C-alpha cells in the first residue's frame, strides 16, 4: 500500500515539474517579448543603437574580436532578470506576505534551525568565557 502511495506522489511531482517546464517556456516568450519590444527600444532611444554589437571591435590578425556582442548579451541578461524579478518575484513575495498575515504567521516567530541555535549558544558561551 505504501509503495503505491509513494509512486502516486512521485507521479504528482513529475506532473508538477512538467507543468512548470511548459509554463516556464511560455513565460520565456513573454519575457523575451518584453525585453525585445519594450525595454531594448527604450535603451535604443537613449543610446541611439538597438544593440552594442558594433561597439568596441578589435581587429587582430584579420579576426574581429567584438566585445560589443558580449555587452549586448549582458544587457539582455540584466533586462530579463529585472523583468522576471518585477513580474514574478515581487508579486509572489507580496502574495506570501498577505497569506502569512491572513493566517497570523509572524516571520519573526518562526523557529530557528536547531543547528543555528546550537552555534549561537556556542558563540555566546565563547564570548562569555573570553
N, C-alpha and C positions, 0 to 999 in steps of 0.2 A: 504494500500500500504506500509506504513512504517513498519507494523508488519511483512509482508512478507520479506522485505529487512533485518530486524533485524534477522529473522530466517535464511536467507541466509548467513548473516555474521557469525552467531553462527555456522552454519554447516561448514563454511570455517575454523573457529578457531578449531573446533573439528577435522576436517581433517588434519589441520596443526599439531595438537597435536598427532594424530595417526601416522602420518609420522615421527614426531620427536621421538616417542617411538620406532618405528620399526628401524629407523636408529640408534638410541642410543643403542638398543640391538645388532645390527650388529657391531657397533663400539666397544661395550664392548668386543666382541670376539677378535677384532684386538688388543685392549689394553692388554687384558689378554695374548694373544699370544706373544706380545712384552715383557711383563714382565716375563712370564714363559720361553720363548725360547731365549731371548736376554739378558735381564737385570739380572735375577736371576742366569743364568750360569756364567755371569761375576762376580757377587758377590761370587758365589761358588768358582770360580777360585782364588779369593783373600782370602777368608776366609777358604776354604777347605771343606765346607759343603754346600749342596744345600738349607738348611734351618737351623733355630735355635731351632728346636723343642726339641732337647736333651740338650739344654743349660739351666743351672740354674734350675734343677729339685730338688724340696724339698719334702722329704717324711715325712708325718705327720699322725701318727696312721694308717699306711698301705695305705694311699692315696697319690698319687703323685700330687703335685702342680707344674705345668710346666709353668714357666714364659717364656720359650723359644717360646712356641706356640704364646703367646701374642706378643713377639718380632718379630716373623716371620710375623704375621698379620700386625703389624705396619710397617715393612719394605715393605711389599707388597703394603699397602695403599700408602705409600710415593712414591713408584715407579709408581703406577698407576696414582697418582696425577701429578707427574712430566711428565709422558708420555702424559697425557691429556693436560697439560699446553703447552708442546712443540708442540704437534700435532694439537691442536685446538686453544688454546687461542692466542698464539703468531702469527700464520698466520692470524687469524681473526682481531687482532689489526692492523697488517700491512696492511691488505686489507682495513680496515676502514680508516686508516690514508691516504692511497693512494686515496681512494674515496673522502675524505674530501679535500685533496689538489687539486684533479681534479675539484671539484665543487667550490673551492675557499673558503671553510669554515675554519675559523681560530678558534681553540678551545678556545683561549683567548677572542675572541669577543662574544662568546655565552652569552646570557643574564642570569644573576644570578636569582635564585629563589627570588620572592618578599619577602618571609619571611626572607631569608638570608640578603637581602638588608635592611629590617627594623631592624633586630637585629644588623647589622653593624652600622646603623645610631644611634641606642640607645647606643651601646657601645662607639661610638665616642663622643656622647653628654655627656655621663657619664665621660669620660676621660677629656673632655673639662672643665666640672664643678669641677673636683677634683683638 
